[in-house]
Amino acid sequence: MKETRKLSGALSTAILLPLVLAIAMVFIGCDFLLEDEKVPSDPTIMLKINIQDAEGLIKTTVVADNAADVPEGVKHVTNSEKNALQTVINTAITARDSGTTADKERELSKIIDAIDDFKKALKNGTGAPLDKTALIAKIAYAEDILSNTVVDDDAPNVAQGKYWVRESQEDTFAAAITAAQTVRTAGNLIQSTINTATNTLDAAISDFIDVRGTGTKTSVFDQAALNGLIADANAIKENTSVSGEGGDDISPAKFWVTQTVMDTFGSAITAAGSASDKNAAYLDLVIAINDFNDAKKQGTLPNRTPLYGAINDAKNAKTGITKASDASQVPAGSKWATQESFTALDNARNDALDLYNNFDKSKNDIETGVDTLNDAIDAFKDAIDIGTKQNSVTINGLAAYNGCSISIGLFVNNTIDINEDPAICGNGTIASGTINTDLSDTSEEGTAWAEASSWYIGIRITPNDDSYPMYFVSKATVSFTSTTDHTKQLSDFDWLVPAATALTAAEWKDSEIDGEVTEKWFSFSAASGTTYRVWLDDASGSKTLDAKISAFYSNGTSIFANVDSAWTSAAQSTIAATAAGTVYVLVTPQTAGDTGDFAIVYGTGTTRPGAPVDYTGTYSGVLSKGSLMASGATLTINSITASDFISGTSMNISNVTLGADNNITSGGTNIGTWAYVYTNSTKIGIVWAYTYSGSINEQLILGKDNVDLICSSLTSLVGGLNSVVFSDIITDYDGSLTKY
């Protein structure tokens, strides 16, 4: 049987498969939307697209439960996070294939959310870069063994000394090599996967060597066969290097021999070319090839750990070092280096990373890279200097906040975001009306000081009870290029006034705290020397939120703080002569996290303004005389609209007397009757009926400022107002219609 050599099983697949995949991806990836095209709205199409996106995420994302197993900078998710997305994908596929439109819409919403959750779950690895050196070396060794083995069915068909296997055995080994090559080129790897692939291929190599046989054919080798073997020998020789350093200068993926072995092999090849006995020459060259292959070794496997250590050292060398052009830009006592020094170290580190990831490099190359990077680290450290910029801030005038925590930060402009964490900051506790703190640069590379020479100082004061923090920003910028101490007064700062709802005197304002909003601000204008009172209708009154109130002048100075109950008695203060202007009132839950509704009102009087009343409901115990309503009658009010009332001439209050006997008189003449309307023992208004211009008129007064709501007929009043809502309401009137 004719000898055949099968390298295609391992090599052609490795070459053609990526090419086919690349071509396929080109066509798959060509689903572009033209500018005029709209995103499809059909749930089946959208579900299909999102399923493909989700499956692509799973295929291309590293999965590991331990961040240390994933190279630094490589994103990954845990197994549970991957499984959560896969579960949603599975249900989405079912809906896509057999679900109703409602099913598809529901699963579309779920998979969109799941994709978003998956992306949010991506986190950086913390482990060393991947080391594929051993795997690549093992693949090279396997390919070399395969290339020196022929396929046949019987030893007599193969030259004496040559290795052979059956086709099925060769196919199994080639598949093992292909599997290892797939891992080598994959993009979503962790080191344990690479190590497993290496060990698996090593086992396949052992199995392949065990099943190899040697040929027994000793004759019938013509010149053409000998020439083919000589060509094979020269190819083996050309792909092998000479090392005088024991392989330290050779890549682990390549082979080497000593000069003596190389010379001996060369002589054997030359002798075969000039031999007259073709059979003997062929068999001798087979022996020479086997001896040469046995003498071949792969380059020394380098230890990349020291290089990775130097790479980390280079990164850590920059920690706490500010990037600046001179010492005046850097706080006193802090370390700094120039941009050029940072760049030189970064370039050296990047070169080292490239070297680490180049798995064709020799042991000598790796060790030289370690030395080069360590030299760059030493040069960077030698270039580090000490800054001279003053970084201390003192703020006085804080006696009202003694014991409170304070945070101080620097900002380039005064339109600061209170949720922003400044890179340059300091913290402390206010004592004896003052705070002194050093400012530190917390940016990753310590470059924040170099952004500006003058800064706005922002401060946040947090009360001891963890209530609403007060935010202030300096009225002017402060230069930090000098070495003098920076001392400021609180009066040098503006209070960052919160957004507030304006109040109108004596008018209740309903509001609520719903959890998303944790406090509410209100404001009103105040005159100097006037005493203002604020009432709060909360859980102590008719509302549900147990709340407390605080008040501040427009400069942030506290007027009163955390008043727990302002329902039965108001929180009050007389405005200082120098503090006229806007007063800000803060309402917060008594217990953090509580929710509910409340109402707030302010005024200058000593009596709490009447609170708004919802008159929807059933009113009992209506007192009356005469024909108006029977004693104990019930008045039902569901809702009121303006159309339920007729416009008409109301009685002139000044000419009418509502008597204590419930009679209505005008000019001494009895013209009708009246009664109070009660609910929960509280007067909420009056009803009356009277003769006017020869006809009977009836009124239900539930309003404010003597605005009368005139019922359309006596029947509807007596029978119950079943569809009436009051737009103008009062709390109560006494018998002479005097409001209180």
N, C-alpha and C positions, 0 to 999 in steps of 0.2 A: 504493500500500500504506500502511496506517495506521502512523504512527510509534509505537514502543513504547520504554519506558525500563526497563532491567533492572538494578536494584540488588540484586535478591534473590539473585543468584548469589553475591555476596560477603557481603552483610550478613545475609540470613536464615539462611544456613548457620552463620555465626559465632554467631548467637543460638540457633538451634534445636539444633545439634549438642551443645554443652555441656549444654543442658537435657535432651536425650535420654540423654546419658551419665550425668548426675546421677541421673535417674530409674532408669536401669538399675542404677547402683551402689547405690541404696537397696535394690532388691530382691535384688541379689547379696549385699549385705552383711547381709541379714537372717537369716543362718544362725546364730542364737544357740542356745546350749545352755541348757536349763532346769536348775535346780539338781538335779533328780532324774535328769536324763539322763546317760548315760555317754558318754565319748569312744568313737567306734566303733573296734572292734579288727580289723575285716576289713581285710586288707592292701590290697585293691583300693581301698576307700574312703580309707584313710589315705594311700595313694600318690597318689590323685587330689588330695586336700587339699594335700599337700605340694608336688605339682607346681604347683598354682595359686599357692601361697605363693611358690615359687621364681620363677615367671614374673612375679609381681607385683613382687618385689624388683628384677628386672632392668629392668622397665618404669619403675620410679619412682626408680631410683638413677642418679646422675650417673656417667658413665664418662669417665675422663681419666687419662692416664699421667703428667701433670705436675700436681702440687698447685697450682702457680701459675696454672693455667688455671681453677681452681675457686674460687668466691668463699669468702672466709674464713668458717669456721663451717659450710659446706655439706659434707655427707658424700659421699664418692665412692669408687669402686674403679677399678682399672686394667683395661685391656682383657683382659689375661690372666686376671685374677680373675673378670671377667664370663664369659669364654669357658669357664673351668673349671666354673662353675655350669651354664652352658648345655649343656655336654657331658653332665653328670650328668642334667639334665632330659631330654635326648634319649633316653638309655638307659632312663630311668624311664618315659617315654611308651611305648617299645617293650614294656617289661615289663607296663605297665598294660594295653595293648591285646591282647597275645598271649602273655604270659609265664605260666609255671606259678606256683603259690603260692609255691614256694621262690624263684623269680626275683623276684617282687613283694616278698617279705620282704627279700631281699638288697638290691634297689634302694631300698626304703624306708629301710633303715638308711643307705645311701650318701647319699641326698638329704637326710636329716635332718642328717647330718654336713656335707654341702656347704653347706646353708643356714647352719649355725652358722659354718662357715669364712668364708662370704661376709660375714656380719654382723661377724665379728671383723676382717675385712679393711677395713671402712669406716674412712676417715680424713678428717680435716678439710682443706678447701682452704686455701690461703694467699693466694689472689689477691684482687683488688679485687672489690667487689660488681658484679653484672651491670649493664651499661648498655644499656638497650633504647631509649634516646632516638632514635637514628637509625632503628631499625626502625619504631618507632611513627610517626615523622614520615613515613617512606617509605610506610607503609600509608595514612596520612591523604592524602598526595598522590595515591596510586593510586586511592583511593576518590573523590577529588574529580574526577579525570580521568574515571573511569568514570561518575560521576553526570552529567557534562556531555557524554556521548556516547549517541546513540540507536542502536537496532538496526534495520537495514533491509537490503534486498538491492540497492538501486539509488539512485544520487544524485538522480535526478529526483523521488523520493518524499520527499526531505528538504529542508527549507528552506535556502535559499542561505546559506552561511556556517556552518551547523550541522555538527558532527562526527558521523560515523556509521561503524558497522562491521557486519559480518555476525554472525549469532547465534553461530556456532562460534568466531569471534574473541573475541567478548565472553565466551563460556564459558571459553575458555583463560585470559583475563586474570583473570576472577573466581576461577578455581581457584588462580591464582598468589597472589592476595590472601588467599584462605582459607588457603593453606599458610603464608603469613607470619603470619597471625593465630594459627594453631595453635602456631607457635614462640613467639609473644609470650606466650601463656597457659600454655605447658608449664612443668612444675615441675622437670624434671631437665636443666637447661641448663648449658652452659659458654659463655663469651663468644664463642669461635670459631664456635659453632653460630649464635648471634645474628647475628654479622657475615656469615656465609655466607647466611643468610636475607635479610638486608638487600640484599646484592649481587645475589642471585637475583631479588628483586622489582624492583630497579632495572633489571635487564636486561629483565624482563617489561614494565616501563613503556615502555622504549625501543622494544621490539617492538610494543607496542600503539599508540604514537604513530605509528610508521612505517606501520601498516596502516590507520589512520583515514583516511577520506575526508571531503570537504565536500559538502554538498548543493547542488543547482542549482535547486530549486523557487523560483519568484518570485511566485507568485500563488495565489489561492483560499484566503486566510487569513481566516476569518470572525472575529466578535467572540469566540466561545468559544475559538478557538485563541489569539487575542491575549491573552485573560484568563488562559489557562493559562500562557503565556510570561511574563506580568507576575508571576504567582504564583511561577514558578521564579526570576525575577530578584530578587524580594523575599527569597526563601529564601536565595539566594546572598549577598545584602547583609547579612541578619541573621546569617549564620554567619561573617562577616568583621569583624575588629576594626580600629580606627584606632590607629596607633602613631605617636608623635612621636619615638620613640627608635630608629628603624631596626629594630624588631622585637625589641629586647633585653627588652622587657617583655611579650612574647607567647610562649606555649608553642610549641615546634617542631611540635606536632601541630595547631596552629591557623594561620589565615591572617590577614594584615593588609594594609592599604593606607594611603596618606596621606589626610589629611582632604580634600585637593583631589580625589583620585580618587573617594573616597566620595561627595562632593557631586556630581561630574559624573555618576556612575552613578545617583544618586537623581533627578537632573533628567531623565535619559533614561527612567527608569521612569515618572515623572510625565507626561512628554510622550506616551509610548505610551498612557497611559490616556485621554488627551483627544484623540487624533488621530482625524480623520475618515476618512483613507485607511488602511484596516486592513492592506492588503498592505504599503504603505510603512512603516507603524508597526511591523509584525511584523519586517520585515527590518532596520529600524534598531535595534530592540531586540536582535536577534540579534548585530549588530555590537557594540552596547554591552556585552552580556554577555561576548563574546569579549575585548573590550578590557579589561574589568574583571578577567576571569580571568587575562589575560596580565600585568596589573599586580599581581595578588595575589602575596604572598610568605609563606612560612612563618616562624614566629618563629625567632630566632637559635638555632642549636644550641649549647647551653651546654657548656663544658668542665668535666666533673665531677672531673677529676684533682685540682685544688686542694682540693676538698671531701673527697675520699677521703684526701688527705694530712693534712688537719686532723683527720679522724676517727682516723687512726692516731696522730697527735700526742697526741690526747686520751687514747688508750689508753696510750701510752708515758709520758705525764706522771705516771701513777699508779705506774709501776714503781719499786720500792724505797721507796715511801712507805707508812709504817705508818698504819693507821687507829686512832685513839685519841682519848680525850677530854682528856688533858693530857700534859705532857712526862714525867711520872714513870712513865708506862706504856711508854715507848719507850727503847731502849738509848741510852746517851750517844753523841752524834755522829750518830745516825741521824735521818732525816727523817720527819716525821709530819704528818697533817692530820686535821681532825675529820670525823665522819660526814657532817655537813652539807655540808662542802666536797666530799667524794666524791660525795654525792648530786647536788649542783648540776652537777658536771662530767658525771656519768653521764647526767643528764637532757638536758643540752645535746648530748652525743654521740648519744643516742638520737634526739633531734629531727633531728640532722644525718643520721643513717642513714635516717630516714623521708623526709627531703627528697631524699636521694640516690636512693632507690627510687621517688620520685614523678616519673614521666617526663612529666607534664603541666606541670611547673614551667618558668618562663622562665629565661633567662640571668641576669636581675637577681635572681630568687629564689635561684638557686644561689650567686651571689656574695655576697648578703646572708647566706646561711647560713654561708658560709666565715668572714665577718667575725664573726658571732655566736658561732660555736664557738671561734674564736681568742681572742675576748674572755673566754670561759668558761675556756679553758686558762690565760690570763694571770691570771685571778682565782684559780684553783686554785693556781698556782705562788706567788702572793703570800701565800696562806694557809698555806703549808708552814712548819713550825717544826722546831727541833732538840730531840731527846729528852735526858733526863737520867738514865735508868735505867742502873745499872751492868750491864755485859754480859760481865765477865771472870770466869773460874773458874780456880782453882788447886787441884790435888789432889796431896798429898804421900804418902809411904809406898809408893811404887811401885818401889822399888829392884829387886825381883825381876823387873820387867818392863822394865828399861832397854833401849832400842832398839826396843821394840815400838810398833806404831801404836796410837793410841787415838782413839776417837770419843766425843764427849760430846753428849748431847741432853737437852732438858727435856721432862717429861711431867706431865700434870695429875694422874695417880694412879700408884701404884707397882705396879699390875698390868699392866706394860708388855708389849707384844708385841715380841719380839726382832727380828721381821721388819718392824716398823714404822719408817718413816723420819721422825724427828721434824722438825717445821717449824723449830724453833729448835735449832741444832746448831753444833758446832765440831770441828776435827780437829787432830792433831799427833802428835809422836813423843816418847815418854817418855825423858828424859835426867836423870841424877843423881837418880833416884827421884822426879821431879816432872814435872808438866805444867801449863802455863799457856796458856789459849787464850781468844779472844774468841768469843762466841756470836752467830750471825747468824740473822735471820729470813728463811727461804727460802720462805715462803708466797707465793702468787701476788700477793696484794694487801698483803702485809706486815702482816697483822692478828693474827698468832699471839701476840705479846706481850700484846695486850689481852685474851686469853682468861682469864688468871689473874694474880694478883700473887705467888703462891707456887707453887713447882714442885718435883717430884722430879727429881733429877739421875740420869740413866742413863749408864753408860759401857760401852764395848765395847773390850776389849784384844785385839788380834790378834798372836799370837806371830810372831817373825821367819820361822819356817818355814811360816807360813800354816796351822798346825794349828788345832785347835778354839779359837775365840775365847772369852774369858771375859767374862761379862756381870754387871754390878753395878748396884744402884740404891740411892740414899741412904736411910738409915733414917728421915729426916724431911724435910719440905719446906724449901725455901730461898726466902726473899723476895728479889726482885730490884727492889724499889721504891726501895731506898736507893742511894747512890753508893759504898758501901764495897766493897772487894774481897772476893770470896767464896772463902775458902781452906778446904779440907777435907782430911782424912786418909782413906786407904783404909779404915781401921777405922770410918769413918762410913758405910760402905756395906755392904749385904748382897749376898752372891753369889747370883745367880739359879741355884739348884741345878737341874741337869737331871733329867729323869725317869730313874731308874736301877733296874736289876734287882738285888734283894738276893741276896747269896751266902751259902752255908752253909760253915763251915770244913771243909776237907778233902774237899768234894764238888765235882766238876767240873761246870761249867755250859757246855753246848754253845750256840753262837750263830753268827750269820753276818752279813756285810755284803753286801747284795745290789744295791747301786747306788742304790736309792731311799733307803735308810738309809746314811749315809756314816760314822757312828760309833756305837759302843755304849757305854753307861754302866752301871757296876755299883757296888754299895755293900756295905759290911760295917761292923759296929760294932767299934771299937778301944778298948782300954784304955790308959791312960797308962803309959809306961815299957816297954810290951811291944813286942818286935820282931815284925813281921809280914812274911811273904814272899808274893809273888804269882808264880805260874807261868802261862805262856801257851803253850798247845799250838797252834802255827800251822804255817807252812810248814817251820819248823825241826824240828817234831815229826811228827805224823801227819795234820795238817790242810792246807788248801789256801791260806789267806790268809797272805800275808807281812805281819805286823802289828807294831805297836809299842804300848806302854802308858805311860800317865801316871797319877799319883795326886794327889789334892788333899784338904786338910782341908775341913771344912764351911764355912769362911769364904772358900774359894777359894784359899788359900795352897798353892803347889805343894809336894808331898812329893818326887816325882821326875818326870822328864819324858822322854818319847820313848825309852823303853828298847826297843832293837831286838830283843834276844833274851832271852826269859825262860823258855826250855824246859830247857836243861841247867843253868842257874843262875837262881835267882829274883831278881826285883826286890824289894828289901827296904828297910825303914826302921823305926827305933824311934820310936814315937809320943811326941811331946813332952808334958811334964807338963800343959801348958795346952791341949792339942789333943785330949783324949779325946773320943770321940763317933763320928760317922759319917765313914768314909773313902770317897771317890768315886774310882773307877778308870775311866779312859777308854781304849778300844781303837779305834785308827784304822788304816787301811791304811798300810803303809810308803810306798807310792806312791799319791798321790791318784787315785781312780777305780778302783782295784783292787777286786775282789770275791772272796769265798770264805768258808769256814767256819773256825771256831776254837773252842777251849775254854779256860776260865779257872778257876783255883782259888786259894784263899789258905789260909794256915795259919800256925801259930807254930813248927812244927818245921822241922828243917833238911833233911828228906828230902821230895822231891816226892811228894805223894799219888798212888796208882795212878790212871792215867787210865782212863776207861771203855773197854771193849773190846767190839766187835761180834763175837760168836762164830759168826755165820753163816758157813759155809764148810766146807772139808774139811781135816782135821787129819791129818798123817802123822807117822811116827816115834814112835808110841806105844810106850813101853818097858814091858814087863811080864814077870812070871814065872808059871809054873804055868799054870793053865787060864783065867786071866782073859782075856788077849788075846795073840795071837801077836806076837812081836817084829816091829816094822815094820808092824803092822796100821794100817788107815786108819779114822778116825772121821769120819763126815759129819754136819754139823749144818745143817739148812735153816732151821727156825724152831722156836720153843719156846712152848708154852702151858702153863698150870698143869695142865691135864687130862692132860698127858703124864707126870705124876709122881704117885706114890701117897704119901700121908702115912704116916709110920711112925716108929718109934723109932730115932733116930740113935744111933750109938755115942757113948759118953761119951769125949770126947777125952782127958780126964785119965787114963783107965785104959787107953788104947790107945797102943801104940808102933808107928810106921811105921819099920821098920828100914832101915838103909842097904842091906841085901840085898834090899829090896823085899818082905820078909815083914812081915805084921802080927801082932804078938803082944799078948796080954793076960794079965797075971799070969804071964808067962814061957811061955805056951802059944801056939803058932803057930795063928792062926785064919784067915789069908787072905793075899792078895797085893795090892800096890798098884803104881801107876806114874804118872809125870808125863805130862801132856798138853802137847805142844809145838805152837807155830805160829811159823814164821819164827825158829826157834831161841830163842823166848821161852816160858817156862813159863806156862801159863794156868790150870793147875789139876791135879787128880789124879783118877784113877779107881781104884777098889778093889773087892774082893769079899771077903766074910768070912762065917764061919759064926756065926749068932746064933740062939739058942733052937732049935737043931737044923736050921735052914734056911739056905740060902745067900742073902746079901743083897749087892747091888751098888750102888755110888754113883758119880756123877760130880759132883765138887765144883767148881763154877764159880759162885762167889757171894761175898758179903762177910760179914764178922762171923760166920764159921763157920756160915752158913745152908746146910744140906745140901739138895740136890735129889736125890731118890731115884728112880732109874729103876724102871719098873714090872716089868721082867723082864730076866733075863740075856740072853735071846735078842735083845731090842731093842738092848741095848748092844753086844753082839758084832757083830750084823748091821748096825749103823749106826743112829743116831738120825735118822730122816728127817723128823721133824716136831716138832722141839723148839726152844723159845726160852727163854733164861735171863733171868729177871726180876731175880735178885740175882747179881751177878758179882763176882769177885775178879781181881786181876792175877796173883797167884802165891802159893804156899806153899812152905816148905822141907820137908824130910823129916819134921820133927816138928810139922807144921801150924802153925808160927809164921809169922804174917803179916809180910811186909816190903814 
